[in-house]
Structure formats: structure tokens, C-alpha cells
Amino acid sequence: MLTRGRFLKATGGTVAFTALFGGIAGPALASGGDSTQSIINAALTAEQVATAFYYTGVAGPTAARLGPVHDDNNLNYFQAALYQEYQHIQLLSNLGAESLTGSSAPTLYFPNGTFEKAGSFLALLDTLENAFIGAYLAAVNYWATNSAPVYAEAAAQIMGVEAEHRALGRVASGSNPPNNLVLEDALFTSVSDAVPVLLPFVEGGSGYTAVSFPSAAAIEAAATQSIIARVSTPSLA
């Protein structure tokens, strides 16, 4: 399981955990249980983190330092990922999700140096996408167990795209083979177990740098209309 300690060790970051989400998470997650609302709230928050992450990598002030991320063969991967993560926010919002940050445009936090060199960016990409995949797998399990097939299928649809992001990030990092898993890793037994992984990104702290959430216009400009036109949105379950 990807615990807080393992996550912080993997990202090289440190943060003071003042509470297990406390007032941010609300009573459902504070009690350690999942519900449909708590799951989609956590998912939307994760998608905000992902959108800010990819936007800063594609169009942030230090983006040019990320080398292979901006290679002619790779940049389109990250532009598409940016737009896809942003669309996941829209889909989850339409299902009634509310960000655990309390904002549709929150300030988020990333380990210092994340956007200074390709190795740091791509290492965090791998860690984040694995966490997202594990959380969506836990959501699929919850909704399948609780006879909510429409939600289960929607989570599986999003999870599949997150798995594509993980593999394409490994392409850019030169990992061989980039598609190195027979099965995606079920890191969490419940989505509430995954919520503490989000804490550093919504609370910040020592060793973290603040990143403003981009506007819709900025996201579309960074993704480019050429890429957006090639990204399709099949119907949800």
C-alpha cells in the first residue's frame, strides 16, 4: 500500500501532517469510511492536482527546463493529459463532486524542484498516476460491491486514461518497457486510504512550492486547439 511515509519518501518531500484531513475532508472521510459523495469529492481534488501538475509542466515559468517533456515527440502526450485531467474535473463536477479544498480554483503545492528538471517532474508523474490509478480501482470496487454499476464503470473509464498517462510518462523518461505491468497496482483498499496522499498538495508546508490553479482559457491555450480537437469524450457509463 502507498502510505504517507512511502509517498513522501518517493517524492523527496516532507510536510507536517496536522490532521488526517481534519476540516478539509469532512466527517465521511475523517471516520475512515467511503461513500459515493466522499469518493467523487476526493477524485475531483485529485484531478485538480493533476491538472495543475500538467499545466505547470507544459506552460509554467520553468517548463522549458523539462527537456524530454517538451520534445517534439512527447509534448503532445502532456498537452492531451492536461486537457483530459481538466475534463475529468468537469465530468466529476457534473456528478455533484465538490473539491476537498473548498475551491474550484485552489492554490496547490508541489515538492520544491518538481518543475526544475525532467527527472523530478517525471518521477512525480509516475508516483501521482500510480496513486490515482489505485484510488480509482478502490472506487470501482466500492461501487461494484454496493451495486452502483454506472459509477463503477465511470471510475474504470477514468482509471484507464490515468494508466495511459503513467505509461506515456514512462515513455518520456526512457523507461523500458514503458508498459511494464500485467495488472495495474491496487494500492488502496478504500478511497479514504488514498486521501492522505493528497494532503501535501492541498496543505503545502516546508519543502513545497505553491502553484495557482490555471483558468479554463489558460488550460485550453496550453493544450492547444489542435490537440483538443483530437481528444474525444465517449459517453460515461
TORGU-567774 format. One record per residue (C-alpha): chain; x, y, z. Coordinates in nm, 2 decimals, always signed. Layout:
BEGIN
cadena  X  Y  Z
A  X  Y  Z
...
***
This chain:
BEGIN
cadena  X  Y  Z
A  +0.00  +0.00  +0.00
A  +0.12  +0.35  -0.08
A  +0.13  +0.50  +0.27
A  +0.20  +0.87  +0.36
A  +0.56  +0.78  +0.45
A  +0.62  +0.58  +0.13
A  +0.47  +0.87  -0.07
A  +0.68  +1.14  +0.09
A  +0.99  +0.92  +0.06
A  +0.91  +0.87  -0.31
A  +0.86  +1.24  -0.38
A  +1.15  +1.35  -0.17
A  +0.92  +1.59  +0.02
A  +0.84  +1.65  +0.38
A  +0.53  +1.80  +0.53
A  +0.38  +1.84  +0.88
A  +0.06  +1.64  +0.89
A  -0.15  +1.84  +1.14
A  -0.46  +1.62  +1.10
A  -0.59  +1.34  +0.88
A  -0.76  +1.59  +0.66
A  -0.95  +1.74  +0.96
A  -1.19  +2.00  +0.84
A  -1.09  +1.97  +0.48
A  -1.21  +1.61  +0.44
A  -1.53  +1.63  +0.64
A  -1.69  +1.37  +0.86
A  -1.73  +1.09  +0.60
A  -1.36  +1.07  +0.53
A  -1.25  +1.16  +0.89
A  -1.43  +0.85  +1.01
A  -1.23  +0.64  +0.76
A  -1.53  +0.53  +0.55
A  -1.62  +0.57  +0.18
A  -1.94  +0.70  +0.04
A  -2.03  +0.79  -0.32
A  -2.00  +1.16  -0.23
A  -1.67  +1.13  -0.04
A  -1.53  +0.93  -0.33
A  -1.62  +1.18  -0.60
A  -1.50  +1.47  -0.39
A  -1.16  +1.30  -0.34
A  -1.15  +1.22  -0.71
A  -1.22  +1.58  -0.81
A  -0.95  +1.71  -0.58
A  -0.70  +1.46  -0.73
A  -0.79  +1.58  -1.08
A  -0.73  +1.94  -0.97
A  -0.38  +1.83  -0.85
A  -0.32  +1.65  -1.18
A  -0.44  +1.95  -1.39
A  -0.22  +2.19  -1.21
A  +0.07  +1.95  -1.24
A  +0.04  +1.90  -1.61
A  -0.03  +2.27  -1.68
A  +0.28  +2.38  -1.49
A  +0.49  +2.12  -1.68
A  +0.35  +2.23  -2.02
A  +0.32  +2.60  -1.98
A  +0.47  +2.71  -1.64
A  +0.75  +2.95  -1.60
A  +1.02  +2.68  -1.58
A  +0.86  +2.44  -1.84
A  +1.14  +2.49  -2.09
A  +1.38  +2.32  -1.84
A  +1.19  +1.99  -1.86
A  +1.37  +1.86  -2.17
A  +1.20  +1.54  -2.29
A  +0.86  +1.67  -2.18
A  +0.89  +1.93  -2.45
A  +1.05  +1.71  -2.71
A  +0.85  +1.72  -3.04
A  +0.77  +1.35  -3.00
A  +0.64  +1.39  -2.64
A  +0.48  +1.73  -2.58
A  +0.15  +1.62  -2.73
A  +0.13  +1.35  -2.47
A  +0.13  +1.61  -2.19
A  -0.09  +1.86  -2.37
A  -0.35  +1.58  -2.41
A  -0.31  +1.47  -2.05
A  -0.36  +1.83  -1.93
A  -0.69  +1.86  -2.12
A  -0.80  +1.51  -2.02
A  -0.75  +1.58  -1.65
A  -0.94  +1.91  -1.68
A  -1.22  +1.73  -1.85
A  -1.23  +1.48  -1.56
A  -1.29  +1.77  -1.33
A  -1.59  +1.88  -1.54
A  -1.73  +1.52  -1.55
A  -1.70  +1.48  -1.17
A  -1.85  +1.82  -1.11
A  -2.14  +1.73  -1.32
A  -2.19  +1.42  -1.09
A  -2.21  +1.66  -0.79
A  -1.85  +1.64  -0.67
A  -1.70  +1.92  -0.46
A  -1.33  +1.98  -0.41
A  -1.19  +1.90  -0.07
A  -1.01  +2.23  -0.09
A  -1.34  +2.42  -0.10
A  -1.25  +2.59  -0.42
A  -1.29  +2.54  -0.79
A  -0.95  +2.72  -0.84
A  -0.74  +2.63  -0.54
A  -0.38  +2.71  -0.47
A  -0.20  +2.37  -0.48
A  +0.15  +2.27  -0.36
A  +0.43  +2.06  -0.52
A  +0.77  +1.95  -0.38
A  +1.03  +2.21  -0.44
A  +1.22  +2.14  -0.77
A  +0.94  +1.94  -0.93
A  +0.93  +2.17  -1.23
A  +1.30  +2.24  -1.25
A  +1.42  +1.93  -1.43
A  +1.26  +1.65  -1.63
A  +1.37  +1.37  -1.38
A  +1.19  +1.53  -1.09
A  +0.87  +1.60  -1.30
A  +0.85  +1.26  -1.45
A  +0.93  +1.08  -1.12
A  +0.64  +1.27  -0.95
A  +0.42  +1.20  -1.25
A  +0.48  +0.82  -1.20
A  +0.40  +0.85  -0.83
A  +0.09  +1.05  -0.88
A  -0.06  +0.85  -1.16
A  +0.00  +0.52  -0.97
A  -0.18  +0.68  -0.67
A  -0.47  +0.79  -0.90
A  -0.50  +0.45  -1.06
A  -0.50  +0.28  -0.72
A  -0.77  +0.52  -0.59
A  -1.00  +0.47  -0.89
A  -0.96  +0.09  -0.86
A  -1.07  +0.12  -0.50
A  -1.37  +0.33  -0.62
A  -1.46  +0.06  -0.88
A  -1.45  -0.20  -0.60
A  -1.67  +0.01  -0.37
A  -1.93  +0.09  -0.64
A  -1.94  -0.27  -0.77
A  -1.98  -0.40  -0.42
A  -2.26  -0.15  -0.35
A  -2.44  -0.23  -0.67
A  -2.37  +0.11  -0.84
A  -2.25  -0.02  -1.19
A  -2.29  +0.32  -1.36
A  -2.04  +0.48  -1.11
A  -1.82  +0.18  -1.12
A  -1.79  +0.19  -1.50
A  -1.73  +0.57  -1.50
A  -1.44  +0.52  -1.25
A  -1.30  +0.24  -1.47
A  -1.32  +0.47  -1.77
A  -1.12  +0.75  -1.60
A  -0.88  +0.50  -1.45
A  -0.79  +0.37  -1.79
A  -0.69  +0.71  -1.90
A  -0.48  +0.76  -1.59
A  -0.30  +0.43  -1.68
A  -0.22  +0.58  -2.03
A  -0.07  +0.88  -1.86
A  +0.15  +0.66  -1.64
A  +0.28  +0.47  -1.94
A  +0.34  +0.78  -2.16
A  +0.52  +0.94  -1.87
A  +0.75  +0.64  -1.87
A  +0.80  +0.67  -2.25
A  +0.92  +1.03  -2.19
A  +1.15  +0.91  -1.91
A  +1.31  +0.64  -2.13
A  +1.18  +0.36  -1.91
A  +1.20  +0.02  -2.08
A  +0.94  -0.11  -2.12
A  +0.70  +0.18  -2.05
A  +0.41  -0.06  -2.03
A  +0.56  -0.27  -1.76
A  +0.26  -0.40  -1.57
A  +0.05  -0.71  -1.63
A  -0.22  -0.57  -1.39
A  -0.25  -0.21  -1.25
A  -0.14  -0.20  -0.89
A  -0.43  -0.19  -0.64
A  -0.25  +0.03  -0.39
A  -0.55  +0.11  -0.16
A  -0.83  -0.09  +0.00
A  -1.06  +0.22  +0.00
A  -1.06  +0.56  -0.14
A  -1.04  +0.71  +0.21
A  -0.70  +0.54  +0.24
A  -0.58  +0.74  -0.06
A  -0.69  +1.07  +0.07
A  -0.38  +1.13  +0.29
A  -0.17  +1.12  -0.03
A  -0.34  +1.44  -0.14
A  -0.26  +1.62  +0.19
A  +0.08  +1.77  +0.08
A  -0.07  +1.91  -0.24
A  -0.36  +2.09  -0.07
A  -0.19  +2.19  +0.25
A  +0.17  +2.26  +0.14
A  +0.43  +2.31  +0.41
A  +0.81  +2.31  +0.43
A  +0.97  +2.19  +0.11
A  +0.66  +2.27  -0.11
A  +0.60  +2.54  -0.36
A  +0.26  +2.70  -0.42
A  +0.11  +2.67  -0.77
A  -0.21  +2.86  -0.87
A  -0.48  +2.66  -1.05
A  -0.49  +2.78  -1.41
A  -0.80  +2.93  -1.58
A  -1.00  +2.74  -1.84
A  -0.86  +2.98  -2.11
A  -0.50  +2.91  -1.99
A  -0.56  +2.54  -2.00
A  -0.70  +2.54  -2.35
A  -0.42  +2.76  -2.47
A  -0.16  +2.53  -2.33
A  -0.33  +2.22  -2.46
A  -0.38  +2.39  -2.80
A  -0.69  +2.36  -3.01
A  -0.51  +2.12  -3.24
A  -0.47  +1.86  -2.96
A  -0.81  +1.94  -2.81
A  -0.98  +1.86  -3.14
A  -0.82  +1.52  -3.14
A  -0.93  +1.42  -2.79
A  -1.27  +1.26  -2.78
A  -1.51  +1.22  -2.49
A  -1.70  +0.90  -2.51
A  -2.02  +0.88  -2.31
A  -1.99  +0.79  -1.95
A  -2.15  +0.47  -1.83
***
